[in-house]
Amino acid sequence: MARLLTRADQAAGGRILDAALYALSGLFALVTALSSTLLPHRAWGSVAAWGYLAALLLTPLVHRLLLTWATFAAVSLLPLVIQAVQRAGGRLDRAQEEVSVVEEMGHGLASTGSPYLSRADIAALPAQDQLDAYHPYQPGMAVFGLPRAWFGDFWWTDSRVWFAVVMVGAVAWATRLLLTTGLEVRALQAATIFPVCALTLATGGDDMPVLALCLLAIAFCARHRFGAAGLAVGAAAALKPFAFPVVIVLAVLAFATRPPRNSPDAGRPWRRFLPGAVGLPVLALVPALLVNADAYVENVVRFPLGHGLVSSPAQSPFPGYLIASSVPGGRYVALGLLVLAGLTIAALLLRRPPRTAASAALFCGYGLLTAILLMPTTRFGYLLYPIAFLVWATALSRPTATSAPRRDTALYRQ
């Protein structure tokens, strides 16, 4: 994969692959605008298609890094703002359900101290409202719903706006930490303008700050800044369980790494990594457990495992879902395969632990890809995680990504 991407970037300085990416992404957006059954997705496609077309036409003329950021603004941030404004004006079809779920978490946190309803409270609701009453995220996600709870229904209190603020800040910081590897623009594209990422941020968005913080943590590890990496990935784990595998992989990397003597983490990187990586999720969890521990378990554990009052709508036709839905006892078979895959990856981590940020990103990418394929309830959009991790692994695998001196401005010498 590294050789393939390197050769592609050598063709016209990477612009040929850029043009292909913009063309295919524009086609995806157009098809989405014309055929999607989800109205927020159709609205995204009708705006994003023009943004990808403009990027395709400007590919030979504009600096690659500048064009990437401009395209991200056109295909993700612009449709996000348009949908947020229309939603604040009364349109009910301008956000996916997770947007209102996160905002309800904010209301719950502000009013009761916990973003979760108990099983009894959910059961007391009308049947059509029970699904949205489940909040299967970590307690930290409720922070993105607080602006709406505090200030009311404005476009700028839409939780997607705050997802975007955190996502842009984390990705920009992570990208600046990468040196001139020849693939850092491609890494930025994988986290911003790749259609599944742009669509997710514009219409739902809750996965994007999680992904961005994980990428920032990996970039910090490449700089041997394990204390900062722990804070970044710990913040991600306080938002969504998807970050937990990344915490484990980076913890193994911290134990296995022997950084340079002049590094701020020289000696024992894990001592700097673990307080943030473990402490932040625990700190976010404590208030919810004190208010109602069983409500947390009901929302974050039972519901995703299929033991809630209603079933999760995350039912993309990957192997785990197909096994769970078509084989007798299939849910337990799928869970068994998922556990077996997890144990296999854990054994590989112990036997051949990652010693570079690139190898850690590979573990994260392939591990999450396996989990997504085998989970009984999953979404197509979750593929944004392994795609981004694997592309970033390729960028970090270039020798200058970790061996050259630190120069924050080196990224811009494209």
KELUMBA-482784 format. One record per residue (C-alpha): x, y, z. Coordinates in steps of 0.02 Angstrom, whole numbers, padded with zeros to 5 digits, always signed. Layout:
<sites>
XYZ...
</sites>
This chain:
<sites>
+00000+00000+00000+00141+00119+00044+00225+00090-00125+00063+00114-00218+00024+00280-00134+00203+00338-00154+00202+00303-00341+00034+00389-00358+00101+00543-00270+00251+00545-00383+00136+00560-00535+00123+00747-00568+00166+00782-00387+00013+00687-00326-00111+00790-00426-00167+00645-00535-00225+00548-00383-00301+00708-00314-00402+00731-00473-00462+00550-00467-00513+00571-00285-00612+00729-00321-00695+00652-00474-00748+00493-00386-00803+00589-00232-00906+00706-00340-00989+00557-00423-01030+00484-00252-01105+00650-00196-01209+00662-00355-01276+00485-00337-01315+00522-00154-01410+00680-00201-01514+00587-00329-01547+00421-00245-01521+00422-00056-01673+00382+00049-01605+00490+00191-01652+00672+00165-01501+00747+00257-01389+00642+00143-01478+00703-00013-01458+00883+00047-01272+00853+00076-01247+00778-00096-01333+00922-00186-01207+01044-00111-01051+00935-00102-01059+00881-00284-01023+01060-00338-00880+01074-00213-00796+00917-00279-00820+00978-00458-00737+01144-00417-00593+01053-00333-00570+00942-00486-00559+01094-00600-00437+01184-00484-00323+01034-00455-00188+01088-00581-00193+01269-00523-00201+01278-00334-00078+01225-00198-00126+01049-00144-00138+01083+00043-00236+01243+00017-00354+01156-00104-00383+01015+00020-00437+01135+00157-00544+01236+00035-00627+01078-00028-00662+01022+00150-00748+01189+00181-00851+01170+00023-00904+00988+00040-00922+00973+00227-00927+01137+00323-01038+01230+00200-01174+01095+00190-01162+01077+00380-01198+01261+00407-01337+01261+00278-01422+01114+00362-01398+01189+00535-01478+01353+00480-01624+01263+00397-01648+01153+00551-01650+01304+00666-01782+01378+00550-01896+01229+00576-01842+01096+00450-01852+00926+00534-01761+00834+00394-01594+00921+00407-01502+00811+00532-01478+00627+00570-01550+00561+00731-01383+00561+00822-01381+00752+00819-01539+00764+00923-01480+00619+01032-01321+00713+01078-01421+00871+01111-01539+00774+01224-01385+00712+01316-01337+00893+01343-01510+00934+01410-01500+00785+01528-01328+00833+01590-01380+01012+01619-01541+00967+01711-01502+00807+01807-01313+00785+01804-01328+00628+01695-01352+00616+01507-01444+00449+01522-01622+00391+01557-01650+00232+01655-01733+00079+01580-01892+00117+01677-01895+00297+01612-01872+00238+01433-02007+00105+01453-02129+00240+01512-02110+00335+01348-02220+00305+01194-02153+00163+01087-02106+00280+00944-01996+00384+01061-01900+00245+01146-01764+00226+01014-01710+00408+01023-01713+00399+01213-01562+00283+01209-01395+00373+01214-01261+00243+01171-01112+00362+01190-00989+00398+01328-01039+00538+01448-00916+00662+01372-01020+00670+01213-01152+00767+01310-01037+00919+01310-01076+00947+01126-01261+00960+01171-01238+01090+01307-01243+01244+01191-01420+01196+01137-01472+01161+01317-01404+01328+01379-01443+01448+01237-01587+01374+01137-01617+01326+00956-01496+01426+00848-01391+01366+00703-01231+01389+00803-01296+01283+00947-01319+01134+00830-01206+00997+00900-01130+00971+00726-01054+01145+00732-00959+01099+00890-00911+00929+00820-00833+01025+00676-00741+01147+00790-00655+01007+00885-00626+00904+00728-00545+01047+00630-00434+01096+00776-00374+00918+00807-00344+00875+00625-00253+01039+00592-00141+01009+00743-00110+00828+00693-00068+00877+00515+00057+01008+00571+00144+00875+00676+00177+00773+00519+00337+00814+00426+00352+00822+00238+00330+00638+00200+00253+00660+00028+00090+00587+00093+00034+00710+00227-00090+00792+00107-00164+00622+00071-00178+00593+00258-00270+00757+00277-00386+00712+00134-00427+00545+00216-00488+00634+00372-00581+00779+00290-00638+00768+00109-00657+00580+00088-00845+00565+00056-00887+00457+00207-00801+00586+00320-00876+00740+00237-01050+00663+00235-01037+00608+00416-00984+00779+00480-01117+00873+00381-01265+00764+00427-01222+00681+00593-01045+00712+00645-01023+00626+00813-00885+00511+00748-00778+00651+00678-00709+00728+00839-00673+00551+00901-00576+00508+00743-00485+00675+00741-00429+00660+00923-00366+00483+00891-00266+00542+00740-00195+00683+00845-00143+00556+00977-00055+00451+00845+00034+00605+00777+00092+00649+00954+00160+00472+00972+00259+00496+00812+00340+00645+00900+00369+00544+01059+00250+00661+01152+00158+00525+01245+00087+00637+01379-00004+00741+01249-00054+00581+01157-00135+00514+01316-00238+00673+01338-00296+00669+01156-00347+00487+01150-00419+00498+01326-00531+00640+01268-00586+00531+01122-00624+00385+01238-00729+00501+01347-00839+00529+01193-00864+00358+01115-00814+00176+01149-00737+00165+00974-00582+00250+01046-00550+00114+01175-00455-00001+01054-00346+00148+01006-00310+00178+01191-00253-00003+01210-00143-00001+01054-00060+00164+01100-00034+00104+01279+00059-00048+01212+00160+00070+01100+00202+00177+01252+00264+00025+01349+00366-00037+01200+00443+00129+01148+00613+00191+01200+00612+00374+01148+00768+00481+01121+00852+00546+01279+00810+00727+01237+00625+00684+01218+00503+00752+01349+00446+00570+01372+00621+00497+01389+00629+00349+01506+00453+00281+01533+00328+00351+01406+00185+00249+01481+00194+00351+01642+00149+00507+01544+00025+00420+01429-00086+00326+01551-00148+00469+01664-00234+00558+01520-00283+00404+01421-00365+00320+01571-00400+00469+01683-00506+00573+01564-00633+00435+01522-00647+00390+01707-00668+00573+01755-00808+00592+01627-00890+00433+01688-00895+00471+01874-01043+00595+01876-01154+00479+01771-01115+00331+01885-01150+00432+02041-01319+00490+01976-01377+00322+01905-01253+00185+01863-01384+00068+01794-01442+00199+01670-01265+00208+01602-01258+00019+01584-01428+00015+01498-01378+00145+01369-01195+00108+01335-01186-00080+01365-01354-00167+01351-01426-00069+01206-01276-00090+01086-01271-00275+01128-01453-00295+01078-01527-00309+01253-01618-00143+01260-01805-00114+01247-01786-00078+01061-01661-00132+00929-01521-00023+00863-01548+00043+00684-01363+00015+00646-01389-00129+00525-01271-00115+00378-01254-00282+00286-01081-00330+00347-01041-00511+00395-01079-00488+00581-01252-00418+00548-01290-00550+00415-01239-00690+00533-01339-00614+00676-01496-00593+00572-01496-00754+00468-01416-00891+00574-01502-00974+00724-01419-00899+00877-01327-00789+00754-01303-00642+00874-01203-00753+00991-01107-00826+00845-01062-00652+00784-01013-00597+00960-00908-00754+00977-00816-00717+00815-00791-00538+00873-00716-00596+01038-00606-00723+00948-00543-00586+00831-00510-00473+00980-00410-00608+01069-00310-00640+00911-00266-00456+00893-00223-00448+01078-00105-00595+01057-00022-00509+00910-00004-00349+01012+00085-00445+01150+00192-00550+01035+00241-00412+00912+00199-00247+00996+00201-00090+00888+00360+00011+00908+00317+00156+00793+00165+00267+00771+00145+00195+00595+00133+00015+00657+00012+00070+00795-00098+00153+00663-00096-00010+00564-00153-00107+00717-00292+00020+00745-00345+00017+00563-00351-00170+00536-00418-00203+00711-00564-00082+00693-00599-00145+00517-00614-00322+00585-00727-00263+00727-00840-00164+00610-00861-00313+00495-00902-00433+00637-01012-00326+00751-01195-00381+00751-01249-00199+00740-01142-00082+00637-01148+00061+00512-01066+00085+00343-01006+00254+00403-00896+00175+00536-00775+00130+00395-00708+00307+00408-00604+00248+00557-00502+00110+00474-00486+00208+00311-00410+00357+00400-00297+00253+00513-00227+00151+00368-00191+00305+00263-00109+00391+00410-00005+00235+00442+00061+00248+00265+00107+00431+00288+00193+00397+00454+00289+00248+00384+00399+00361+00279+00569+00380+00365+00561+00570+00382+00397+00558+00476+00487+00515+00637+00672+00541+00610+00684+00719+00549+00692+00867+00668+00530+00947+00718+00476+01089+00606+00294+01136+00614+00305+01233+00451+00378+01089+00352+00205+01027+00305+00175+01178+00197+00324+01149+00082+00223+01055-00047
</sites>
